[in-house]
């Protein structure tokens, strides 16, 4: 899979998330659960592959541009 030059990061729309945990079913360990049971993307592990988006059947997972802090977290890991 070819990764984009501009690194994007996943985010969840809690209005669509049914907490099925499908977004956890890939090997990069970039998604964890927050205290309310919703997926939360770990910036230092997310490589922008969009796999969590493909696995999300409700469309709750989307991609957005990284903040400067999230870019630094990825490059430092």
MMTF fields as JSON, N, C-alpha, C and O atoms, coordinates in Angstrom:
{
  "mmtfVersion": "1.0.0",
  "mmtfProducer": "UNKNOWN",
  "numBonds": 307,
  "numAtoms": 308,
  "numGroups": 77,
  "numChains": 1,
  "numModels": 1,
  "chainsPerModel": [1],
  "groupsPerChain": [77],
  "chainIdList": ["A"],
  "bondAtomList": [4, 2, 8, 6, 12, 10, 16, 14, 20, 18, 24, 22, 28, 26, 32, 30, 36, 34, 40, 38, 44, 42, 48, 46, 52, 50, 56, 54, 60, 58, 64, 62, 68, 66, 72, 70, 76, 74, 80, 78, 84, 82, 88, 86, 92, 90, 96, 94, 100, 98, 104, 102, 108, 106, 112, 110, 116, 114, 120, 118, 124, 122, 128, 126, 132, 130, 136, 134, 140, 138, 144, 142, 148, 146, 152, 150, 156, 154, 160, 158, 164, 162, 168, 166, 172, 170, 176, 174, 180, 178, 184, 182, 188, 186, 192, 190, 196, 194, 200, 198, 204, 202, 208, 206, 212, 210, 216, 214, 220, 218, 224, 222, 228, 226, 232, 230, 236, 234, 240, 238, 244, 242, 248, 246, 252, 250, 256, 254, 260, 258, 264, 262, 268, 266, 272, 270, 276, 274, 280, 278, 284, 282, 288, 286, 292, 290, 296, 294, 300, 298, 304, 302],
  "bondOrderList": [1, 1, 1, 1, 1, 1, 1, 1, 1, 1, 1, 1, 1, 1, 1, 1, 1, 1, 1, 1, 1, 1, 1, 1, 1, 1, 1, 1, 1, 1, 1, 1, 1, 1, 1, 1, 1, 1, 1, 1, 1, 1, 1, 1, 1, 1, 1, 1, 1, 1, 1, 1, 1, 1, 1, 1, 1, 1, 1, 1, 1, 1, 1, 1, 1, 1, 1, 1, 1, 1, 1, 1, 1, 1, 1, 1],
  "groupList": [{"groupName": "UNK", "atomNameList": ["N", "CA", "C", "O"], "elementList": ["N", "C", "C", "O"], "formalChargeList": [0, 0, 0, 0], "bondAtomList": [1, 0, 2, 1, 3, 2], "bondOrderList": [1, 1, 2], "singleLetterCode": "X", "chemCompType": "L-PEPTIDE LINKING"}],
  "groupTypeList": [0, 0, 0, 0, 0, 0, 0, 0, 0, 0, 0, 0, 0, 0, 0, 0, 0, 0, 0, 0, 0, 0, 0, 0, 0, 0, 0, 0, 0, 0, 0, 0, 0, 0, 0, 0, 0, 0, 0, 0, 0, 0, 0, 0, 0, 0, 0, 0, 0, 0, 0, 0, 0, 0, 0, 0, 0, 0, 0, 0, 0, 0, 0, 0, 0, 0, 0, 0, 0, 0, 0, 0, 0, 0, 0, 0, 0],
  "groupIdList": [1, 2, 3, 4, 5, 6, 7, 8, 9, 10, 11, 12, 13, 14, 15, 16, 17, 18, 19, 20, 21, 22, 23, 24, 25, 26, 27, 28, 29, 30, 31, 32, 33, 34, 35, 36, 37, 38, 39, 40, 41, 42, 43, 44, 45, 46, 47, 48, 49, 50, 51, 52, 53, 54, 55, 56, 57, 58, 59, 60, 61, 62, 63, 64, 65, 66, 67, 68, 69, 70, 71, 72, 73, 74, 75, 76, 77],
  "secStructList": [7, 7, 7, 7, 1, 1, 7, 3, 3, 3, 3, 3, 7, 6, 6, 6, 7, 7, 7, 7, 7, 4, 4, 4, 7, 1, 6, 6, 7, 7, 3, 3, 3, 7, 6, 6, 1, 7, 3, 3, 3, 7, 6, 6, 6, 7, 7, 7, 7, 7, 2, 2, 2, 2, 2, 7, 6, 6, 1, 7, 3, 3, 3, 3, 3, 7, 7, 2, 2, 2, 2, 2, 2, 2, 2, 2, 7],
  "xCoordList": [0.842, 0.0, 0.89, 1.82, 0.621, 1.396, 0.795, -0.399, 1.626, 1.161, 1.344, 2.323, 0.413, 0.502, 1.676, 2.081, 2.217, 3.307, 2.834, 3.549, 1.639, 1.04, 0.426, -0.478, 0.911, 0.415, -0.9, -0.982, -1.896, -3.191, -3.353, -2.59, -4.34, -4.603, -6.103, -6.907, -6.467, -7.889, -8.518, -7.848, -9.816, -10.6, -11.966, -12.385, -12.66, -13.965, -15.067, -14.909, -16.171, -17.391, -18.254, -18.826, -18.347, -19.046, -20.531, -21.165, -21.095, -22.51, -22.772, -23.883, -21.746, -21.898, -21.287, -21.611, -20.417, -19.7, -20.641, -21.36, -20.618, -21.425, -20.545, -21.008, -19.279, -18.322, -18.166, -18.104, -18.106, -18.0, -16.572, -16.367, -15.597, -14.17, -13.538, -12.425, -14.217, -13.606, -12.345, -11.411, -12.304, -11.149, -9.878, -8.779, -10.016, -8.861, -8.25, -7.214, -8.857, -8.457, -7.39, -7.549, -6.317, -5.179, -3.916, -4.008, -2.743, -1.545, -0.795, 0.188, -1.17, -0.358, -0.614, 0.134, -1.633, -1.948, -2.089, -1.66, -2.685, -2.851, -4.173, -4.359, -5.089, -6.391, -6.463, -6.159, -6.866, -7.134, -8.515, -9.116, -9.012, -10.336, -10.201, -9.358, -11.036, -11.032, -11.889, -12.411, -12.035, -12.755, -14.241, -14.898, -14.782, -16.197, -16.411, -17.545, -15.332, -15.442, -15.447, -15.884, -14.97, -14.868, -13.426, -12.508, -13.212, -11.842, -11.145, -11.749, -9.863, -9.026, -7.733, -7.101, -7.336, -6.134, -4.904, -4.868, -3.901, -2.627, -1.712, -1.292, -1.407, -0.668, 0.697, 1.155, 1.346, 2.683, 2.664, 3.709, 1.506, 1.419, 0.684, 0.88, -0.149, -0.947, -0.077, 0.516, -0.006, 0.803, -0.049, 0.472, -1.337, -2.217, -2.616, -2.905, -2.64, -2.941, -4.432, -4.78, -5.304, -6.761, -7.425, -8.608, -6.696, -7.279, -8.471, -9.465, -8.382, -9.511, -10.739, -11.865, -10.53, -11.661, -12.316, -13.543, -11.505, -12.046, -12.807, -13.787, -12.357, -12.988, -14.249, -15.038, -14.449, -15.591, -16.809, -16.88, -17.765, -18.941, -19.969, -20.9, -19.83, -20.781, -20.294, -21.063, -19.037, -18.479, -18.054, -17.841, -17.925, -17.551, -16.078, -15.721, -15.224, -13.798, -13.517, -13.862, -12.892, -12.514, -11.066, -10.463, -10.519, -9.138, -9.121, -9.98, -8.133, -7.935, -6.433, -5.63, -6.063, -4.652, -4.192, -4.961, -2.948, -2.366, -2.059, -1.768, -2.129, -1.641, -0.118, 0.449, 0.542, 2.003, 2.483, 3.487, 1.783, 2.146, 2.011, 2.848, 0.987, 0.798, 1.862, 2.281, 2.306, 3.399, 4.675, 5.382, 4.98, 6.178, 6.091, 7.091, 4.911, 4.754, 5.043, 5.634, 4.63, 4.889, 6.366, 6.925, 7.012, 8.411, 9.354, 10.47, 8.936, 9.789, 9.72, 10.566, 8.73, 8.602, 9.429, 9.42],
  "yCoordList": [-1.164, 0.0, 1.23, 1.32, 2.17, 3.395, 4.421, 4.713, 4.961, 5.948, 7.349, 7.614, 8.25, 9.61, 10.379, 10.101, 11.348, 12.169, 13.053, 13.219, 13.616, 14.377, 13.392, 12.637, 13.4, 12.439, 12.92, 14.02, 12.101, 12.369, 11.48, 10.537, 11.792, 11.031, 10.775, 11.589, 9.655, 9.327, 10.032, 10.397, 10.205, 10.761, 10.102, 9.584, 10.118, 9.466, 10.51, 11.504, 10.263, 11.04, 10.205, 9.196, 10.62, 9.836, 9.674, 8.757, 10.546, 10.418, 9.18, 8.648, 8.719, 7.551, 6.28, 5.181, 6.417, 5.262, 4.383, 4.863, 3.085, 2.114, 1.251, 0.255, 1.639, 0.974, -0.515, -1.351, -0.828, -2.224, -2.764, -3.978, -1.879, -2.224, -2.729, -3.256, -2.581, -2.963, -2.156, -2.669, -0.904, -0.053, -0.553, -0.109, -1.456, -2.032, -3.211, -3.732, -3.632, -4.869, -4.668, -5.122, -3.995, -3.871, -3.745, -3.425, -3.984, -4.211, -2.993, -3.193, -1.777, -0.63, -0.14, 0.702, -0.635, -0.282, 1.227, 1.775, 1.883, 3.338, 3.749, 4.923, 2.815, 3.126, 2.526, 1.351, 3.346, 2.881, 3.383, 4.189, 2.907, 3.327, 4.406, 4.311, 5.447, 6.479, 6.029, 4.914, 6.87, 6.49, 6.245, 5.617, 6.733, 6.525, 5.347, 5.053, 4.674, 3.519, 3.86, 3.05, 5.04, 5.436, 5.32, 5.457, 5.07, 4.983, 6.335, 7.379, 6.287, 7.48, 7.141, 6.129, 7.969, 7.718, 8.223, 9.355, 7.369, 7.718, 8.255, 7.503, 9.543, 10.217, 9.582, 9.563, 9.066, 8.499, 7.16, 6.71, 6.508, 5.208, 5.251, 4.372, 6.245, 6.311, 6.745, 7.824, 5.895, 6.216, 6.742, 7.009, 6.891, 7.444, 6.459, 6.871, 5.176, 4.154, 4.061, 3.47, 4.624, 4.639, 3.285, 3.125, 2.319, 1.003, 1.063, 0.369, 1.885, 2.002, 2.555, 2.19, 3.437, 3.965, 2.867, 2.791, 2.014, 0.924, -0.088, -0.677, -0.285, -1.256, -0.718, -1.497, 0.582, 1.211, 1.206, 1.973, 0.336, 0.203, 1.311, 1.437, 2.111, 3.199, 4.533, 5.492, 4.608, 5.864, 6.805, 7.991, 6.3, 7.145, 7.55, 8.604, 6.736, 7.047, 7.812, 7.358, 8.967, 9.788, 10.217, 9.993, 10.832, 11.298, 12.817, 13.448, 13.391, 14.838, 15.122, 14.247, 16.358, 16.743, 16.77, 17.098, 16.426, 16.431, 17.852, 18.735, 18.049, 19.295, 19.213, 18.136, 20.336, 20.343, 19.427, 18.733, 19.42, 18.551, 17.073, 16.261, 16.713, 15.321, 14.896, 13.738, 15.824, 15.52, 15.228, 14.271, 16.04, 15.82, 14.483, 13.773, 14.134, 12.876, 11.678, 10.695, 11.753, 10.649, 10.564, 9.468, 11.703, 11.672, 11.328, 10.87, 11.534, 11.238, 9.783, 9.326, 9.051, 7.664, 6.712, 5.507],
  "zCoordList": [0.0, 0.0, 0.0, 0.801, -0.877, -0.936, 0.025, -0.035, 0.907, 1.878, 1.319, 0.621, 1.616, 1.085, 1.702, 2.831, 0.953, 1.454, 2.605, 3.594, 2.482, 3.58, 4.548, 4.191, 5.761, 6.742, 7.348, 7.895, 7.244, 7.833, 9.068, 9.275, 9.864, 11.069, 11.155, 10.701, 11.732, 11.84, 13.038, 14.004, 12.932, 14.025, 13.991, 12.956, 15.114, 15.202, 15.365, 16.075, 14.698, 14.907, 15.851, 15.442, 17.1, 18.12, 17.827, 18.349, 17.002, 16.647, 15.788, 15.786, 15.053, 14.188, 14.761, 14.311, 15.739, 16.293, 17.114, 17.99, 16.81, 17.561, 18.469, 19.026, 18.613, 19.496, 19.179, 20.08, 17.893, 17.456, 17.569, 17.571, 17.662, 17.774, 16.48, 16.508, 15.358, 14.084, 13.802, 13.186, 14.243, 13.966, 14.668, 14.337, 15.616, 16.305, 15.545, 15.958, 14.467, 13.8, 12.725, 11.592, 13.083, 12.187, 13.022, 14.207, 12.455, 13.266, 13.803, 14.517, 13.523, 13.925, 15.341, 15.838, 15.996, 17.378, 17.571, 18.586, 16.598, 16.659, 17.296, 17.613, 17.487, 18.072, 19.471, 19.677, 20.412, 21.765, 22.154, 21.443, 23.278, 23.744, 24.789, 25.681, 24.686, 25.713, 26.89, 26.885, 27.879, 29.098, 28.866, 29.696, 27.746, 27.415, 26.466, 26.088, 26.084, 25.198, 23.717, 22.898, 23.362, 21.955, 21.497, 22.306, 20.21, 19.708, 19.76, 19.514, 20.086, 20.131, 19.403, 19.705, 18.457, 17.673, 18.403, 18.887, 18.473, 19.083, 17.977, 17.097, 18.024, 16.948, 16.678, 15.535, 17.713, 17.53, 16.807, 16.337, 16.705, 16.035, 14.703, 13.863, 14.497, 13.263, 12.091, 12.113, 11.064, 9.887, 8.734, 7.651, 8.955, 7.931, 6.853, 5.73, 7.155, 6.149, 5.797, 4.774, 6.612, 6.422, 6.659, 6.361, 7.185, 7.394, 8.347, 8.135, 9.393, 10.326, 9.617, 9.952, 8.638, 7.858, 7.045, 6.973, 6.432, 5.622, 6.474, 6.019, 7.708, 8.594, 9.267, 9.803, 9.247, 9.924, 9.01, 8.05, 9.315, 8.449, 8.666, 7.869, 9.713, 9.951, 9.399, 9.34, 8.997, 8.505, 9.615, 9.366, 10.843, 11.971, 11.937, 12.462, 11.332, 11.257, 9.969, 8.878, 10.104, 8.955, 9.127, 10.176, 8.099, 8.138, 8.099, 7.482, 8.765, 8.745, 8.76, 9.084, 8.403, 8.464, 9.916, 10.82, 10.119, 11.462, 11.921, 11.114, 13.212, 13.796, 13.834, 13.651, 14.07, 14.153, 15.272, 15.117, 16.377, 17.513, 17.125, 17.519, 16.371, 15.937, 14.934, 14.931, 14.078, 13.139, 13.913, 13.598, 14.926, 15.739, 16.479, 16.585, 16.989, 17.722, 16.828, 17.277, 15.564, 14.628, 14.283, 14.243, 14.033, 13.61, 14.755, 14.509, 15.994, 17.134, 17.562, 18.331, 17.081, 17.515, 16.687, 16.938]
}
